Amino acid sequence: MFEFSQKSLDRMEGVNPKLIRVAHLALKISKIDFGIPEHGGKREDDEQHQLFLDGKSKADGYDKLSYHQSGNALDFYAFVNGRASWEHDHLAMVAAAMLQAAAQLNVSLEWGGFWSSNELINGIPYGWDCAHIQLSIE
């Protein structure tokens, strides 16, 4: 069974408790280890804006807000062979555990891997943000 590192736990500070519960259950049921990267949890406006300027986000933090700013999103990386992996197939395995955990906890999630994209990897269509989950806000 996998456990979050202290860094990953610290990076979830300020994140919606529902999403934290999903992440913890997902880590218990996942076939692959994962963690939360720097900037992967709740973000302040200026932090979000800098990620936008760096080309790492489509939300500028002011006119277009990110779910991270309200604490309703998490980014993740897979942990494979002792190192972080951003490979789409690894991220999809983590996302499957997240979605399964969310279903068990009756929490509605969206995975960035389902978002519209023309990208095909090994013949499989992936969305543009495979390392991202967020609460479905109705």
N, C-alpha and C positions, 0 to 999 in steps of 0.2 A: 504494500500500500504506500502511496506517495504522500508527502506532506509539503505544505508551502514553506519556503524559506522565510526567515524574518524579513528580508527585503521585500518579498512579495506581499507579506502581511502588511508591512508598513505602506506599501504602494496602494493598498486597498482602503486606506484610511479616508473617510469621507464618502465612500461609495455606498449607494443604497443597500441597506441590510438584506433585502431580497436577493440582490445580485451577489452579495458575499456568500449567502447561504447556497446559492446555485453553484458558485465556484468551488466551495468546500465539498459539496456532494459530488460534483463532477470529478474532482480530484480523487475521490474515493472509488468511483466506478470507472474511471478512465483506464484504457489500456496503455496510455502513453503519459509520461510525466509532463507537467507544464508549470509555468510561472507567469508572473505579471512584470512586464518590462517597465523601465523608467518612463514616466508620463502615461502609464497604462491605466491609471485610476482617475480620480477626480482632478480636474485641472482648473487653475485660475485663468481669468480672461487673458492676461498678458502671456501666460505660458501657451495657451491655445493659439494665440495670434502668432507667436514665434514659430510654433510647429507649422502653421499655415505658410509663413514666410519661407520656411525651410523646405516647403513642398511635401511635408509629411502629413498634411491634413487638408481636406477640402473646405473645412469650416474656419473662417477667419477669427472667430471668437467674439466678434462685435456685431456685425450685420447678420452673419450666419453662425448660429451657436452650435456647439457640439454637445451631444448627450454627456460627454465627459464633464462638462462644466457644471452640470446639475448632479453629477455623481451617479448617473443612470447608464453608464457604459464602462466596459472593461476591455482592455487589449490584453492579449496573451501571446506567449511563445511556447512552442513545444520544447521539451528538454530530451534530447536523444544522444546517446553515446557520450554523455558527460558534457554536452554543450547545447546552447540555444539553437533551435532550428526554426526557420521561417518558411520551410518548404510547405507548399500548399497541401500536399497529402498529409503531412504531420499536423498541420493546423486544422484540417478537416476532421481528423480523428479527435482532436481536442474539442472542436465545435460539436461533434456528435455527442460527446459526453456532457457538454454544457446543455445541449438541447434535451437530452434524456433527463438530466437532473432537473431542469426547469419544468419539464412535463410532470415529473414525480412530485415536485413542490407546487404545482399549479401556478407557475410564473410564466408569463408570456414574454418570449425573447425573440429578437431578430438577430441573425448572423450576417455579418458583412460579406460572407462568401456567397450569399444568395443574391446580393445586389447586382443590378444589371452591369454587364461587362461583355466585351467581345473576346475576352481572353480564354484560350483553350490551352490546357496543360495536359499533355499525354491524351489528348482527345476529350478531356473532361472540361466543361465550362465552369469557371470560377468567377465569383464576383470580385470587385476591386478591393475589398478589405477583409481578407480571410482571417486576420488576427483580431477581429473586433466582434463583440456582442454588446447588445444594448436591450434595455427593457422596452417592450412595446408600450408606448404611452398613448392611451386612447383619448 
